Structure formats: C-alpha cells, structure tokens
Amino acid sequence: TETVHGEHGLSIGLDVSDCYWCTRLSGERKVLLDAFKPRDLVADVFCGVGALPLLANRDKNCTIVANDWNPSAVKYFRQNVKRNGLS
C-alpha cells in the first residue's frame, strides 16, 4: 500500500505494508533536527524512508550518511531524496 505522507514540508513516499512508519515520531525528529548545527555530518544508521536525514539536509544543509536493513526502505529513501529535490 503506497502512500505519500507530508511532514514539515517534505513529501515522504513509502509502502506502509513494507516499511516502518510512525507519524507520532514527527515531534522527536524535530527535536533532533533542532540539535543539529548547519553543515553537521549526520549519521542515521536506521534511517527508514529517510524523514530525519531529509529534514537535516534540507533545513541545515547537513551531510548525510544513512543506512537501513530494509532494502525497501532504502529504495523509498532514495526516491524521497529526488521527490524533494535534495541531493
């Protein structure tokens, strides 16, 4: 079941039957984002579909190193980078 979720101005695509997602973590992602400084190196070892790395790159121009065990989540993360015009 594919969907596109909006969070903090991002469009985050995912298949909810194949990727973990919790909207309730939106506030936690914002708290983490507020702790980052511009151009920080952010390593997210369980990035899922990429909500936090996408925010860090867009809002703080952070360099991102991200990984996830779920190949489907990684696929959607890569699509979400393109979907949101990030690199």
Backbone as a ProteinNet text record, in pm:
[ID]
protein_1_A
[PRIMARY]
TETVHGEHGLSIGLDVSDCYWCTRLSGERKVLLDAFKPRDLVADVFCGVGALPLLANRDKNCTIVANDWNPSAVKYFRQNVKRNGLS
[TERTIARY]
84.5	0	88.7	107.3	192.4	114.5	185.3	126.7	235.8	195.5	287.7	239.7	328.6	298.2	366.6	299	358.2	402.3	528.6	579.2	678.4	651.2	739.7	775.7	680	701.9	768	795	851.6	741.1	763.4	677.9	755.9	700.9	770.6	688.3	737.8	671.1	716.4	624.7	657.6	544.6	576.2	476.6	457.6	344.3	322.9	314.5	297.4	296.2	437.2	535.1	672	775.7	737.7	830.6	768.9	851.8	804.5	783.9	672.1	647.2	566.5	603.6	527.8	516.5	397.9	374	399.1	376.9	397.1	542	635.3	776	812.3	716.7	742.5	802.1	747.7	799	940.5	969	1104.4	1204.4	1162.5	1250.4	1280.7	1181.6	1201.2	1297	1285.8	1378.1	1521.6	1540.8	1674.5	1724.5	1639.1	1677.8	1723.4	1654.1	1690.1	1827	1873.2	2004.4	2118.7	2089.5	2193.3	2235.3	2362.5	2414.8	2425.1	2420.7	2436.5	2565	2552.7	2662.1	2720.5	2648.4	2691.2	2695.2	2773.4	2768.7	2669.7	2564.4	2460.4	2465.9	2484.1	2483.3	2356.7	2273	2147.7	2152.9	2182	2205.7	2077.9	1964	1834.3	1740.8	1772.4	1705.7	1564.9	1528.1	1396.5	1382	1271	1246.7	1307.1	1378.8	1463.6	1409.3	1307.2	1249	1351.6	1425.9	1522.7	1637.6	1700.5	1807.7	1760	1639.4	1586.3	1570.8	1515.5	1499.5	1634.6	1731.7	1863.4	1932.6	1918.1	1979.6	1910.7	1779.9	1705.6	1718.2	1699.1	1690.3	1823.9	1922	2050.1	2168.8	2140.9	2247.6	2349.7	2300.7	2388.2	2429.8	2547.6	2592.4	2536.5	2481.9	2411	2482.8	2496.7	2536.8	2423.6	2354.1	2235.1	2234.7	2168.6	2165.6	2037.8	1992.4	1881.9	1891.7	1846.9	1848.5	1739.7	1636.4	1523	1550.2	1574.8	1602.9	1488.7	1365.9	1252	1256.6	1291.3	1302.7	1412.6	1524.5	1634.5	1589.3	1513.8	1460.8	1374.2	1284.9	1198.1	1277	1380	1464	1526.1	1581.6	1642.3	1538.6	1419.4	1312.5	1273.2	1271.5	1233.1	1335.2	1461.6	1564	1528.3	1499	1463.1	1330	1232.1	1098.1	1102.8	1196.4	1206	1315.7	1374.6	1473.4	1602.8	1640.8	1762.5	1871.6	1989.5	2099.9	2187.8
-117.6	0	123.4	182.1	300.1	425.3	517.2	645.6	750.6	876.1	987.8	1067.1	1080.5	1148.3	1284.5	1385.6	1517.9	1541.2	1584.1	1613.2	1728.8	1835.1	1952.5	2002.3	1996.5	2046.6	1948.7	1828.2	1724.5	1632.4	1572.7	1465.6	1336.1	1244.6	1120.7	1003.3	940.3	824.9	697.4	604	474.5	376.3	249.9	143.2	99.8	133.5	105.6	-43.3	-125.4	-269.7	-328.1	-247.6	-297.8	-214.7	-95.1	-4.5	45	54.3	107.1	257	305.2	448.8	478.1	584.3	627.1	779.4	828.7	972.1	1036.7	963.4	1018.6	1058.2	1005.7	1041.3	1174.8	1238.5	1367.1	1468.9	1476.2	1570	1535.3	1406.7	1363	1398.1	1382.3	1419.2	1568.8	1649	1793.7	1829.1	1761.8	1785.6	1755	1641.4	1607.1	1709.2	1748.6	1846.7	1976.3	2020.2	2144.7	2136.3	2015.2	1997.9	2001.7	1985.4	1987.1	2130.1	2144.9	2274.1	2270.3	2386.3	2388.7	2317.4	2238.5	2164.1	2054.3	2010.4	1894.5	1770	1672.3	1538.8	1458.3	1408.2	1332.5	1188.3	1096.4	953.5	893.1	837.3	775.4	628.6	542.1	400.9	319.7	374.2	309.8	415.6	462.1	580	553.6	428.3	400.8	467.3	535.1	601.7	741.1	780.2	898.8	1028.6	1027.2	1153.1	1244.6	1193.4	1278.2	1322.6	1233.6	1281.1	1383.7	1364.9	1461.2	1599	1602.8	1729.9	1795.1	1714.4	1767.8	1825.3	1758.7	1807.7	1934.7	1933.7	2049.5	2171.3	2152	2265.8	2312.6	2222.7	2259.1	2236.6	2196.7	2170.6	2071	1972.4	1870.1	1768.8	1714.2	1599.8	1475.1	1386.1	1270.3	1140.7	1054.3	915.1	833.6	755.5	685.1	540.7	457	314	255.3	145.5	71.1	-74	-166.2	-308.4	-344.6	-263.1	-292.5	-235.5	-320.6	-270.9	-186.6	-217.8	-138.9	2.5	15	148.1	229.3	165.1	234	280.7	196.4	233.2	358.9	360.2	477.4	599.2	580.6	692.3	758.3	677.3	732.5	806.5	750	817.7	948.2	948.9	1068.8	1180.1	1143.8	1245.1	1317.7	1241.5	1301.2	1374.7	1312.3	1371.1	1511.6	1532	1660	1750.6	1712.5	1797.4	1813.7	1709.2	1714.8	1629.1	1639.1	1557.6	1507.5
0	0	0	-115.2	-126.4	-90.5	-26.3	10.1	9.1	8.3	24.6	145.1	241.5	367.5	367	416.5	430.6	573.9	590.7	725	716.7	792.6	798.4	658.1	566.7	431.5	336.4	379.7	293.5	243.4	127.7	77.1	93.9	173.7	206	155.1	50.5	-6.6	62.5	76.6	134.4	108.9	127.1	124	269.4	327.5	469.6	500.5	397.9	421.8	424.8	385.6	373.2	449.7	494	561.3	691.5	794.6	922.7	911.1	968.1	974.5	1098.9	1169.4	1286.2	1283.5	1252.8	1247.9	1383.4	1490.4	1624.7	1651.6	1572.5	1590.1	1524.4	1461.4	1396.1	1493.3	1612.8	1713.2	1756.1	1768.2	1805	1694.7	1570.3	1459.8	1463.3	1497.6	1506.1	1619.6	1733.1	1845.2	1802.6	1736	1687.2	1586.5	1494.1	1393.3	1458.6	1561.6	1629.8	1696.8	1727.1	1790.9	1689.3	1561.5	1459.2	1428.4	1395.2	1350.3	1198.3	1134.3	989.2	946.5	842.3	779.5	867.8	971.3	1050.3	962.7	1005.9	947.1	1030.1	967.1	1035.8	988.3	1081.9	1051.5	1111.1	1026.3	1070	1030.1	1126.9	1095.6	1077	1115	1089.4	1032.3	912.6	856	806	785.5	729	593.7	571.3	443.3	438.7	545.1	539.9	594.3	677.2	723.7	790.8	887.2	957.6	867.2	791.3	702.8	599.5	548.1	451.8	516.1	636.1	707.1	735.9	781.4	815.4	692.6	579	456.6	407.9	408.1	356.4	447.2	577.5	669.5	724.5	734.5	795.9	702.8	578.4	482.1	536.8	609.9	668	562	580.7	502.4	567.9	488.4	541.5	505.9	605.8	586.4	647.8	566.4	615.3	567.9	647.1	621.4	681.1	625.7	685	639	722.6	687.4	588.1	580.3	493.3	353.5	254.4	119.1	61.8	98.8	50.9	107.6	233.8	295.1	226.8	196	127.5	-10.6	-79.1	-211.5	-200.1	-100.6	-83.3	-37.5	44.6	85.7	-37.4	-126.5	-248.8	-333.5	-343.6	-418	-349.9	-216.6	-143.4	-155.7	-169.2	-196.4	-325.8	-429.8	-560.3	-552.6	-485.9	-475.8	-413.7	-322	-251.3	-306.1	-418.6	-484.6	-405.5	-329.9	-249.2	-312.6	-258.6	-310.9	-198.1
[MASK]
+++++++++++++++++++++++++++++++++++++++++++++++++++++++++++++++++++++++++++++++++++++++

